[in-house]
Amino acid sequence: MIWHRVARELLGCPAASVPLHDYICWPCPWDPAVVRALLARVEEVTGKRWADAIGAQRHFSDESLYGVFMDRGASAHSNASERMYCHHHSDETPLDERGLIAFLSAVQPDATSFLPLG
């Protein structure tokens, strides 16, 4: 709840009532256009550089800030897509050599990144 309060203060939004959304997820894809608009909003509201305004917070969640911003209408800044451009492996079982080869062979040509975690 503190993360929500801080995000709303940084964005100049009114307080929210419970229940609150849980924006914490993995992978957490962010649209660069939304991030730029979000940071500009933080600077506009606080009158400080975004890094100083956010860095001054003791309790902070980047995913909560992004989620609140999106829920408050930032989708107008978004180039969102249903397609995930980050090929990832999130199974808790590590990839062996054969699994890694299969993982890499499945990467689409337009993928912007990949995360072979596990």
N, C-alpha and C positions, 0 to 999 in steps of 0.2 A: 504494500500500500504506500510505503514511503517512496518507492520508485515512481509510482503514478503521480504522487503529489509533486515531486521534484520535476518530473517531465512537464506537468501542467504549468508549474511556475515558470519554467524556462521558455515555454511556448506561449505564455500569457493566456492560458485557458482556465475556465472556471473549474472549481473542484468537482469531482465526480462522486456519485454515490455507488455503494457496493450493490451487487457484485461487480468487480472490475475484470477486464479482459486480462488474460495471461499471454503476453506477447513473446515470451521466451521460447525459442525454438531452434532446431538445428536441422538442416542448414538454414541459415537466415539470409535469404537473398535480398539485397538492397539495390534499389534503382538509384544510380548516381545523380540523376536529375532531382529526385526527391531529397537526397542527402544535401545537395547544394541549397535547395529551397528551405529545408529544415534548419541548416546552419545559419542561413540569412535571417530566418525568423527568430532564432535564439539571439542573434546579435541585435535585431530590431527591438525585441522585448527587453533585453537586459541592458542595452547600451554598451556592451563589452564585446571584445573578440570572443567568438564562440568557444575557443579553447580555454580562455580564462573563465568564462561563465560556467562551463561544464566542469572544468578542473577544480573549481571552488566548492563543488558539491561533495559532501562526505558520503552520501548514499545516492548512487546513480546507476541506472541501467540504460545502456545504449539502445537495446531492443525495446524497452518500454518507451523511450523518447521517440523512436521511429514509429512504433505502433500507435501511440497517441496522436502523433502528427498525421499519420495516414487516416486514422479514424476521424480526425477533425477536418477532413476534406482535401488532404494533400494528393489524392489520386489524380487531381487535375495536372500535377507536375509529373506524373508517372508515365513511363513507357512499358508498363507491366505486360507480361505475357504469361500464358498458361504453361509455356515451355521452360524447363529448368536448363539453363545454359552452363551449369556447373555439374559435370558428371561426378558422382560421389559414391562411395562405398561406406555405409554407416553400420554395417553388421559388426558385432563385437568380436567376431572371429577374424583374426588377421588373415590377410591374403598370403597364400603360398605362391611359389613362382608361377604355377599354372593359373591360379586365380588372378594374379596380377596381369598376366598376358591376356586373359579373357577380359579383364576389366579395361585394359588399355585398348583392346581391339573394339570395344563397344563405344568408345568416345566418338561422339558425332563431330563432323568437320567444323560445325559452327560453335562448338563448345568454347567457352571463354576460359575455363579452368577445370581442374579436376582435383578431387580430394580422396586419395586412397587410404582412408583411415580405417582403423580396426584393430 
